[in-house]
C-alpha cells in the first residue's frame, strides 16, 4: 500500500530510487558539577572542541570547494564563522564559571537561550538561522563527546546513485558530502525552506523535501520511494499509476530543461519585440555566481541581513569588503544593495537578537528603514560602505519599507552627511549613485506620485505588499489560501503602481516571489512590468515565458477581464491571459 508523506518543498525535481536511512543518534547531554579549581580546565576543554570543530569544517570546505564548487564551500564557511560568535562563546564560558558545570551542559543552555530568541522573531529567514546555530552546536557537542563519530556518514556507501537518503537533519556540509557521492534525493525530518541546507540543495539541484515528520520511523531501509521536490511529497512503495506518472514527469522535465538550455544565450525579448530586464535576488557568492551563469542583467536585490548575523554588527570596512567582492564577481553588471531589513524593539549602539522580539503586530513594528532612522549610527555605517562600493562598479542603494516622503528626506539627509564624512576622509564614491525605495506598504503604493519624485527607481516587494493588502500571512496555513496575486484589489494596486511609475519615467522592478513564478509572468507583463528580479534558478524559466508572450495581446486580455459586466461567470485571470496567446 502506498504511503504519502508531506513536508517543505525545497529542491525541485523528481527522484526515484531506494531509501537509505542515515545513521545518527541524539547525544544525551547531562549536567554534572565541577570544582572552582576546575573551571579553567573545563573552559580549555570547550575551546579545544571549538577548535576541533573549526578544523573539521575548514577541511571539509576546502574539499567541497574542489569537488562541488566554491558556492557550496562558502555556505559551509558560514558555520565556521558561527563558531566565533561572541554570544555563543562568551555565554557558554560565563555559564561554566557561574554555575560550575560541565561544558556540554553550559553549551546546551546557551543554545536554548539563543533558540528562544530566534523563535520569537517574525522574519522567517532570520528565524531559520537558528537551525544553523543548532547544527554548529551539535558538531561541538560531538567533539566534547569523545565517543561520538568524528566524521559524518562514515558508514554510508561511497556511491549513492538512485538512492534517496532519509535523515533527521542535515548540515550544509553533510549535504555537500552526499552530493559528492551522487545522491538522488534528500528527505529530512527537520529543517525549513530558508535554511542554509535548503539554499544549498536548491543551488545544487538536488530534489529535496524537508520537515517530513517521523520520516525515519515511517520509511523502511531499501524500499522504493518517489520524491516530488516541487510539491513536497514523498511516496513510499508507490503503486503502478504513481510510478508511471512520475516516470513520465521525469521525461517531461528533461525535455523542459533542454528547452531552457536552448534559450540560455538568447535575449529576453517578447514576441512583439519588447526587451525585458531579468535580474536576480542574491546575498552570497554562490547566488551571485549562479546569477551570472544564468544570464542575469543585474542583481535587483542584494540582501545585507546576513552581515548582521555574526554577533556584533559589521563595521564599515567589513561591509565594504563584502560589497567589493560582489562587484568584482559580477564583472560589471549592476548591483542593487538593499539596506538593513531587520526589526527591533529599541535602538542600541549594537544589534543582536536579544534586541529583536515578537511584538503584538511584528510586521507592523519597528523594522527596516524605521529601525535605521532610529539608530542612525548603525544606518550611516552601512550607507558609507555602500557609497564607497559605488566607486568600484555600478551600484544602486535600495531602502526597504518606505511609507512617507518624510522618511525619504531623512534618508537623503543621512546620505548627504555620509558623503561629507567620506570627503573629509578623502574617500571616493559615485556622486550619481541611484537611490530607490521598496514599495511594500499599500499606503506607499497609493502615494507613488509623491514618493517617486524623490526616488531614482522603485522595487515592488510583492511578498509584503500582498500580506498587508490582503491581511493574510502566506506562511499561516489557516489563511494562506487568501494570499492571492489574482485578487482584483491586488491587480488594480499593481496596475496603479506601474502606471504611476511610467508617468514619472521611474524604473520599476518586482523583486518578490511573484517575479520568479512563471505562472505570473504574463500577468506582470500585461500590467506593464519591464524589470523582474528573482532567484537565479528561475531566470531561464521566466525568460522562456517572456519570449513566448505577445504583450499587447496580454494587455488586451487584462483590460477585457477588468471590464467584464457584473454577473459574468467568474474567470481565472491567468487563464484569460494565457488563452490570449493561442
C-alpha positions as CSV (number, residue, x, y, z in Angstrom):
1,X,0.0,0.0,0.0
2,X,1.4,3.4,-1.0
3,X,2.3,5.8,1.9
4,X,2.4,9.5,1.1
5,X,4.4,11.8,3.4
6,X,4.5,15.6,3.0
7,X,6.9,18.3,4.0
8,X,8.5,21.5,2.8
9,X,9.2,21.6,-1.0
10,X,12.8,22.7,-1.2
11,X,14.7,21.3,-4.1
12,X,12.5,21.0,-7.2
13,X,12.7,17.9,-9.3
14,X,11.7,14.2,-9.2
15,X,13.9,11.5,-7.6
16,X,13.0,7.8,-7.9
17,X,15.1,5.2,-6.1
18,X,15.6,3.1,-2.9
19,X,15.7,4.6,0.5
20,X,18.8,4.7,2.8
21,X,18.2,5.6,6.4
22,X,21.2,7.7,7.6
23,X,22.5,6.6,11.0
24,X,22.5,9.1,13.7
25,X,21.7,9.2,17.4
26,X,20.8,12.0,19.7
27,X,23.6,12.9,22.2
28,X,22.3,12.8,25.7
29,X,23.5,16.0,27.3
30,X,23.9,15.5,31.0
31,X,24.8,18.0,33.8
32,X,27.5,17.5,36.4
33,X,29.3,19.8,38.8
34,X,32.9,20.8,38.7
35,X,35.0,22.4,41.4
36,X,36.0,26.0,41.3
37,X,39.6,24.9,40.7
38,X,38.5,23.0,37.6
39,X,36.8,25.9,35.7
40,X,39.9,26.9,33.7
41,X,40.4,23.3,32.6
42,X,36.8,22.9,31.6
43,X,36.9,26.1,29.5
44,X,40.1,24.9,27.8
45,X,38.2,21.7,27.0
46,X,35.4,23.7,25.5
47,X,37.8,25.9,23.4
48,X,39.6,22.8,22.2
49,X,36.3,21.4,21.0
50,X,35.6,24.6,19.2
51,X,39.0,24.5,17.5
52,X,38.5,20.8,16.5
53,X,35.0,21.7,15.0
54,X,36.5,24.6,13.1
55,X,39.3,22.4,11.7
56,X,36.8,19.8,10.5
57,X,34.6,22.4,8.8
58,X,37.6,24.2,7.2
59,X,39.0,20.9,5.9
60,X,35.5,20.0,4.6
61,X,35.1,23.4,3.0
62,X,38.4,23.0,1.1
63,X,37.5,19.6,-0.2
64,X,34.0,20.7,-1.2
65,X,35.4,23.8,-2.9
66,X,37.4,21.5,-5.2
67,X,34.8,18.8,-5.7
68,X,31.5,20.6,-5.6
69,X,32.1,24.3,-6.1
70,X,33.0,27.5,-4.4
71,X,29.4,28.3,-3.6
72,X,28.9,25.2,-1.5
73,X,32.1,25.8,0.4
74,X,31.1,29.4,1.1
75,X,27.9,28.2,2.8
76,X,30.0,25.8,4.9
77,X,32.2,28.8,5.9
78,X,29.1,30.5,7.5
79,X,29.2,27.7,10.1
80,X,32.9,28.4,10.6
81,X,32.1,32.0,11.3
82,X,29.3,31.0,13.8
83,X,32.0,29.1,15.9
84,X,33.5,32.6,16.6
85,X,30.2,34.1,17.5
86,X,30.8,36.0,20.8
87,X,27.4,35.3,22.2
88,X,27.8,31.6,21.8
89,X,31.3,31.5,23.1
90,X,31.1,34.0,25.9
91,X,27.6,32.9,27.0
92,X,28.8,29.3,27.4
93,X,32.0,30.2,29.2
94,X,30.1,32.5,31.6
95,X,27.7,29.7,32.4
96,X,30.6,27.4,33.2
97,X,32.0,30.0,35.6
98,X,28.7,30.9,37.2
99,X,27.1,27.5,37.6
100,X,30.3,25.4,38.0
101,X,29.0,22.9,35.5
102,X,30.4,20.9,32.6
103,X,30.9,22.5,29.1
104,X,28.3,20.3,27.4
105,X,25.5,21.4,29.7
106,X,26.6,25.1,29.6
107,X,26.7,25.0,25.8
108,X,23.3,23.4,25.6
109,X,21.8,26.0,28.0
110,X,23.3,28.8,25.9
111,X,21.9,27.2,22.7
112,X,18.4,27.1,24.2
113,X,18.6,30.7,25.2
114,X,19.6,31.7,21.6
115,X,17.0,29.5,20.0
116,X,14.3,31.0,22.2
117,X,15.2,34.4,20.8
118,X,15.3,33.2,17.2
119,X,11.9,31.6,17.5
120,X,10.4,34.9,18.8
121,X,11.2,36.6,15.6
122,X,8.7,37.3,12.9
123,X,11.1,37.2,9.9
124,X,11.1,33.6,8.6
125,X,14.6,34.0,7.0
126,X,16.2,35.3,10.3
127,X,14.3,32.6,12.3
128,X,15.8,29.9,10.2
129,X,19.4,31.0,11.2
130,X,18.6,29.3,14.5
131,X,18.9,26.0,12.6
132,X,22.5,26.9,11.7
133,X,23.4,27.7,15.3
134,X,21.9,24.4,16.5
135,X,23.9,22.5,13.8
136,X,27.1,24.1,14.8
137,X,26.5,23.4,18.5
138,X,25.8,19.7,17.6
139,X,29.2,19.5,16.0
140,X,30.9,21.0,19.0
141,X,29.0,18.6,21.3
142,X,30.3,15.7,19.2
143,X,33.8,17.0,19.7
144,X,33.2,17.2,23.5
145,X,31.9,13.7,23.5
146,X,34.9,11.5,22.7
147,X,32.8,8.5,21.7
148,X,30.8,10.5,19.1
149,X,31.6,9.8,15.4
150,X,34.3,12.2,14.2
151,X,33.2,12.1,10.5
152,X,29.7,12.4,9.1
153,X,28.3,9.5,7.1
154,X,31.4,7.3,7.7
155,X,29.2,4.2,7.4
156,X,27.3,5.3,4.3
157,X,28.1,3.9,0.9
158,X,30.5,5.9,-1.3
159,X,28.2,5.9,-4.2
160,X,24.5,6.9,-3.8
161,X,23.2,6.8,-7.4
162,X,19.5,6.0,-7.4
163,X,19.5,6.4,-3.6
164,X,17.3,8.7,-1.5
165,X,18.8,9.5,1.9
166,X,16.5,9.8,4.8
167,X,17.9,11.8,7.8
168,X,16.8,13.6,10.9
169,X,18.5,16.7,9.7
170,X,21.5,17.7,7.5
171,X,24.1,20.4,7.8
172,X,25.2,22.1,4.6
173,X,28.5,20.2,4.9
174,X,26.7,16.9,5.2
175,X,24.6,17.7,2.2
176,X,27.7,18.6,0.2
177,X,29.2,15.2,1.1
178,X,26.0,13.4,-0.2
179,X,26.2,15.4,-3.4
180,X,29.8,14.3,-3.9
181,X,28.5,10.7,-3.6
182,X,25.8,11.3,-6.3
183,X,22.7,11.2,-4.0
184,X,19.5,11.1,-6.0
185,X,17.3,12.9,-3.4
186,X,17.0,14.0,0.2
187,X,14.3,13.7,2.9
188,X,14.8,15.2,6.3
189,X,12.6,15.3,9.4
190,X,13.7,18.8,10.4
191,X,14.6,22.0,8.6
192,X,12.8,24.6,6.5
193,X,12.9,26.1,3.1
194,X,15.0,29.2,4.1
195,X,17.8,27.2,5.9
196,X,21.3,27.2,4.5
197,X,20.9,23.5,3.8
198,X,17.8,24.2,1.8
199,X,19.6,27.0,-0.1
200,X,22.5,24.7,-0.9
201,X,20.1,21.9,-2.1
202,X,18.4,24.4,-4.5
203,X,21.7,25.6,-5.9
204,X,23.0,22.0,-6.4
205,X,19.7,20.9,-8.0
206,X,19.1,18.1,-5.5
207,X,15.4,17.1,-5.2
208,X,14.7,17.6,-1.5
209,X,11.8,17.6,0.9
210,X,12.4,18.9,4.4
211,X,10.4,18.8,7.6
212,X,8.8,15.4,7.0
213,X,7.7,14.3,10.4
214,X,8.7,10.8,11.6
215,X,10.3,10.0,8.2
216,X,12.9,7.7,9.7
217,X,10.4,5.7,11.6
218,X,7.8,5.5,8.8
219,X,10.1,4.7,6.0
220,X,12.0,1.3,5.7
221,X,15.5,0.7,4.6
222,X,15.7,-0.2,0.9
223,X,12.1,0.4,-0.1
224,X,11.2,2.2,-3.4
225,X,10.5,5.9,-3.0
226,X,9.3,8.6,-5.3
227,X,10.1,12.1,-4.2
228,X,8.4,15.2,-5.7
229,X,10.6,18.1,-4.7
230,X,8.2,20.7,-6.3
231,X,5.2,19.5,-4.3
232,X,7.0,18.5,-1.2
233,X,5.7,14.9,-1.3
234,X,7.4,11.5,-0.7
235,X,5.6,8.3,-1.8
236,X,6.8,5.0,-0.3
237,X,6.0,1.8,-2.1
238,X,4.3,3.7,-5.0
239,X,1.7,1.8,-7.0
240,X,2.0,1.4,-10.8
241,X,-0.1,4.5,-11.6
242,X,2.1,6.8,-9.4
243,X,5.3,5.3,-10.7
244,X,4.3,5.6,-14.3
245,X,3.1,9.2,-13.7
246,X,6.4,10.3,-12.3
247,X,8.5,8.4,-14.9
248,X,6.6,10.5,-17.4
249,X,7.1,13.7,-15.4
250,X,10.9,12.9,-15.4
251,X,10.8,12.6,-19.2
252,X,8.9,15.9,-19.5
253,X,11.2,17.6,-17.0
254,X,14.3,16.5,-19.1
255,X,12.7,17.9,-22.2
256,X,11.8,21.2,-20.4
257,X,15.4,21.6,-19.1
258,X,16.7,21.0,-22.7
259,X,14.3,23.7,-24.0
260,X,15.7,26.1,-21.4
261,X,19.3,25.4,-22.4
262,X,18.3,26.2,-25.9
263,X,17.5,29.8,-25.0
264,X,20.3,30.4,-22.4
265,X,22.2,32.8,-24.7
266,X,19.2,34.4,-26.3
267,X,17.8,37.8,-25.2
268,X,14.7,38.2,-23.1
269,X,12.6,39.8,-25.8
270,X,8.8,39.3,-26.2
271,X,7.1,38.2,-29.4
272,X,6.2,41.8,-30.1
273,X,9.8,42.9,-29.7
274,X,9.9,44.4,-26.2
275,X,13.1,43.8,-24.3
276,X,12.6,42.8,-20.7
277,X,15.3,43.1,-17.9
278,X,15.7,39.8,-15.9
279,X,17.7,40.4,-12.8
280,X,18.4,38.2,-9.7
281,X,18.0,38.3,-6.0
282,X,21.1,37.2,-4.1
283,X,23.1,37.6,-1.0
284,X,26.1,35.3,-1.1
285,X,28.8,34.5,-3.7
286,X,27.1,31.2,-4.7
287,X,24.0,33.0,-5.7
288,X,25.9,35.8,-7.4
289,X,27.9,33.4,-9.5
290,X,24.7,31.5,-10.4
291,X,23.1,34.8,-11.4
292,X,26.0,35.5,-13.8
293,X,25.9,31.9,-15.1
294,X,22.2,32.1,-15.8
295,X,22.5,35.4,-17.7
296,X,21.1,37.9,-15.2
297,X,21.2,41.5,-16.4
298,X,21.9,42.7,-12.9
299,X,21.3,42.0,-9.2
300,X,18.0,43.6,-8.5
301,X,18.1,42.8,-4.7
302,X,21.2,42.2,-2.7
303,X,20.3,41.4,0.8
304,X,22.6,42.6,3.6
305,X,21.0,41.0,6.7
306,X,23.5,38.1,6.7
307,X,26.2,40.6,7.7
308,X,24.4,41.2,10.9
309,X,24.0,37.6,11.9
310,X,27.6,37.1,13.3
311,X,27.1,38.8,16.7
312,X,28.1,42.4,16.8
313,X,27.0,44.5,13.7
314,X,29.7,44.7,10.9
315,X,31.8,47.8,10.7
316,X,32.2,49.9,7.5
317,X,35.3,48.0,6.3
318,X,33.7,44.6,6.8
319,X,30.6,45.6,4.8
320,X,32.7,47.3,2.1
321,X,34.8,44.1,1.7
322,X,31.6,42.1,1.1
323,X,30.2,44.6,-1.4
324,X,33.6,44.9,-3.2
325,X,33.8,41.1,-3.6
326,X,30.3,41.0,-5.0
327,X,31.1,43.8,-7.5
328,X,34.2,42.0,-8.6
329,X,32.4,38.7,-9.1
330,X,29.6,40.3,-11.1
331,X,32.0,41.7,-13.7
332,X,30.3,45.0,-14.4
333,X,26.6,44.2,-14.2
334,X,24.7,46.4,-11.7
335,X,24.3,45.6,-8.0
336,X,21.3,46.9,-6.1
337,X,22.2,46.8,-2.4
338,X,19.2,46.8,0.0
339,X,19.9,48.4,3.3
340,X,19.2,46.5,6.6
341,X,15.8,45.0,6.8
342,X,15.5,43.7,10.3
343,X,13.2,44.6,13.2
344,X,14.0,45.6,16.8
345,X,12.3,46.9,19.9
346,X,14.7,49.7,20.7
347,X,17.8,51.5,19.3
348,X,21.1,50.5,20.7
349,X,24.7,51.0,19.9
350,X,24.9,47.3,18.9
351,X,22.4,45.0,17.3
352,X,21.9,41.4,18.3
353,X,18.9,39.1,18.6
354,X,18.3,39.9,22.2
355,X,17.1,43.2,20.8
356,X,14.8,41.6,18.3
357,X,11.4,40.3,19.5
358,X,7.9,39.5,18.5
359,X,5.6,42.4,19.3
360,X,1.8,42.4,19.2
361,X,1.9,43.1,15.4
362,X,5.5,42.3,14.4
363,X,5.0,43.0,10.7
364,X,3.8,46.5,11.7
365,X,6.5,47.3,14.2
366,X,10.0,48.9,14.3
367,X,11.8,47.4,11.3
368,X,13.7,48.1,8.1
369,X,14.0,51.9,7.4
370,X,12.1,52.7,10.6
371,X,14.8,51.0,12.7
372,X,17.6,52.5,10.6
373,X,16.2,56.0,11.0
374,X,16.0,55.5,14.8
375,X,19.6,54.1,15.0
376,X,21.3,56.5,12.7
377,X,24.9,55.5,13.6
378,X,24.1,51.9,12.6
379,X,22.5,53.2,9.4
380,X,25.2,55.6,8.4
381,X,27.9,52.9,8.8
382,X,26.1,50.9,6.1
383,X,25.4,54.0,3.9
384,X,29.1,54.9,3.9
385,X,30.1,51.3,2.9
386,X,27.5,51.4,0.1
387,X,28.7,54.8,-1.1
388,X,32.3,53.6,-1.1
389,X,31.3,50.5,-3.0
390,X,29.7,52.7,-5.7
391,X,33.2,53.9,-6.7
392,X,34.1,50.3,-7.6
393,X,31.3,49.5,-10.0
394,X,27.6,50.1,-10.9
395,X,25.8,50.2,-7.5
396,X,22.3,51.3,-6.6
397,X,21.0,51.8,-3.0
398,X,17.6,50.4,-2.1
399,X,15.6,51.5,1.0
400,X,13.1,48.9,2.3
401,X,9.6,49.6,3.7
402,X,9.2,53.2,2.9
403,X,5.8,54.8,3.7
404,X,6.3,58.5,3.6
405,X,8.1,61.4,1.8
406,X,9.5,62.4,5.2
407,X,11.3,59.1,5.6
408,X,12.9,59.6,2.1
409,X,14.0,63.1,3.0
410,X,15.6,61.8,6.2
411,X,17.4,59.1,4.3
412,X,18.7,61.7,1.8
413,X,19.9,63.8,4.7
414,X,21.8,60.9,6.2
415,X,23.3,60.2,2.8
416,X,24.5,63.8,2.5
417,X,26.1,63.5,5.9
418,X,27.7,60.3,4.9
419,X,29.1,61.8,1.7
420,X,30.6,64.7,3.6
421,X,32.3,62.3,6.1
422,X,33.8,60.4,3.2
423,X,35.0,63.5,1.5
424,X,36.7,64.6,4.8
425,X,38.5,61.3,4.8
426,X,39.4,61.7,1.1
427,X,37.5,58.6,0.0
428,X,35.8,58.3,-3.4
429,X,32.2,57.4,-4.2
430,X,29.8,57.7,-7.1
431,X,28.1,61.1,-6.7
432,X,25.3,60.0,-9.0
433,X,24.6,56.7,-7.2
434,X,20.8,56.0,-7.7
435,X,18.7,55.7,-4.6
436,X,15.4,53.8,-4.8
437,X,12.7,52.6,-2.5
438,X,10.8,49.4,-1.9
439,X,7.1,49.6,-2.3
440,X,5.7,47.1,0.2
441,X,3.1,49.0,2.0
442,X,-0.3,49.9,0.4
443,X,0.0,53.5,1.5
444,X,3.3,53.8,-0.3
445,X,1.7,52.1,-3.4
446,X,-1.1,54.7,-3.4
447,X,1.4,57.6,-2.9
448,X,3.8,56.7,-5.8
449,X,3.3,60.1,-7.4
450,X,4.6,61.8,-4.3
451,X,7.2,59.3,-3.2
452,X,8.5,58.8,-6.8
453,X,9.6,62.4,-7.1
454,X,12.3,61.8,-4.5
455,X,13.5,58.4,-5.8
456,X,15.5,57.2,-8.8
457,X,13.8,53.9,-9.0
458,X,11.3,51.7,-7.2
459,X,11.2,47.9,-6.4
460,X,7.9,46.3,-5.5
461,X,8.1,43.7,-2.8
462,X,5.1,41.6,-3.6
463,X,5.5,39.3,-0.6
464,X,4.8,42.0,2.0
465,X,2.6,44.1,-0.3
466,X,0.2,41.2,-0.7
467,X,0.3,40.4,3.0
468,X,-0.5,43.9,4.0
469,X,-3.2,44.4,1.3
470,X,-5.0,41.1,1.9
471,X,-4.4,40.9,5.7
472,X,-3.2,37.4,5.2
473,X,0.1,35.8,6.2
474,X,1.3,33.5,3.5
475,X,3.1,31.1,6.0
476,X,0.0,30.8,8.1
477,X,-1.7,27.7,6.8
478,X,-5.1,28.8,8.2
479,X,-5.2,31.9,5.9
480,X,-2.7,31.1,3.2
481,X,-5.5,30.5,0.7
482,X,-6.3,34.2,0.9
483,X,-2.8,35.2,-0.3
484,X,-3.6,35.6,-4.0
485,X,-1.9,37.7,-6.6
486,X,-5.0,37.4,-8.8
487,X,-7.2,39.2,-6.3
488,X,-8.8,42.1,-8.1
489,X,-7.7,44.6,-5.4
490,X,-4.1,43.4,-5.7
491,X,-4.2,43.5,-9.5
492,X,-5.6,47.1,-9.5
493,X,-3.0,48.1,-7.0
494,X,-0.1,46.8,-9.1
495,X,-1.5,48.4,-12.2
496,X,-1.6,51.7,-10.3
497,X,2.0,51.4,-9.2
498,X,3.3,50.6,-12.7
499,X,1.2,53.3,-14.4
500,X,2.3,56.0,-12.0
501,X,6.0,54.9,-12.3
502,X,5.7,55.0,-16.1
503,X,4.2,58.5,-15.9
504,X,7.2,59.6,-13.7
505,X,9.6,57.8,-16.0
506,X,10.7,55.9,-12.9
507,X,12.2,52.4,-13.4
508,X,10.1,49.8,-11.6
509,X,11.1,46.3,-10.7
510,X,9.3,43.4,-8.9
511,X,11.6,41.5,-6.6
512,X,9.1,39.4,-4.6
513,X,8.5,35.7,-5.2
514,X,5.9,36.5,-7.9
515,X,8.7,37.7,-10.2
516,X,10.2,34.2,-10.3
517,X,6.9,32.3,-10.6
518,X,6.4,31.7,-14.3
519,X,2.7,31.3,-14.0
520,X,2.5,35.1,-13.1
521,X,5.0,36.3,-15.8
522,X,2.4,37.2,-18.4
523,X,0.2,38.9,-15.8
524,X,3.0,41.1,-14.7
525,X,4.0,41.9,-18.3
526,X,0.3,42.8,-19.1
527,X,0.4,45.1,-16.1
528,X,3.3,47.0,-17.6
529,X,6.3,45.5,-15.8
530,X,9.6,45.7,-17.7
531,X,12.1,44.6,-14.9
532,X,11.9,41.3,-12.9
533,X,14.2,40.2,-10.1
534,X,14.1,36.7,-8.8
535,X,16.0,33.7,-7.5
536,X,18.8,32.9,-10.1
537,X,17.4,29.5,-10.7
538,X,14.2,30.9,-12.1
539,X,15.8,33.2,-14.7
540,X,15.6,30.8,-17.7
541,X,12.1,29.7,-16.9
542,X,10.8,33.3,-16.9
543,X,12.9,34.2,-20.0
544,X,11.1,31.4,-21.8
545,X,7.7,32.8,-21.0
546,X,8.7,36.3,-22.0
547,X,9.9,35.0,-25.4
548,X,6.6,33.2,-25.9
549,X,4.4,36.2,-25.0
550,X,2.7,38.9,-27.1
551,X,2.4,41.7,-24.6
552,X,-0.2,43.8,-26.4
553,X,-2.5,40.7,-26.6
554,X,-1.9,40.0,-22.9
555,X,-2.8,43.7,-22.1
556,X,-6.0,43.5,-24.1
557,X,-7.0,40.3,-22.3
558,X,-6.3,42.0,-18.9
559,X,-8.4,45.0,-20.0
560,X,-11.2,42.6,-21.0
561,X,-11.1,40.9,-17.6
562,X,-11.3,44.3,-15.8
563,X,-14.3,45.3,-17.9
564,X,-16.4,42.1,-17.5
565,X,-20.0,43.2,-16.8
566,X,-21.5,42.5,-13.4
567,X,-22.9,39.0,-13.2
568,X,-20.5,37.4,-15.6
569,X,-19.3,33.9,-14.8
570,X,-16.1,34.0,-12.7
571,X,-13.0,33.6,-14.9
572,X,-9.4,33.0,-13.8
573,X,-7.3,36.0,-14.8
574,X,-4.3,33.8,-15.6
575,X,-6.5,31.6,-17.8
576,X,-7.8,34.6,-19.7
577,X,-4.3,36.0,-20.3
578,X,-2.9,32.6,-21.3
579,X,-5.7,32.0,-23.8
580,X,-5.0,35.3,-25.4
581,X,-1.6,33.9,-26.6
582,X,-3.1,31.0,-28.5
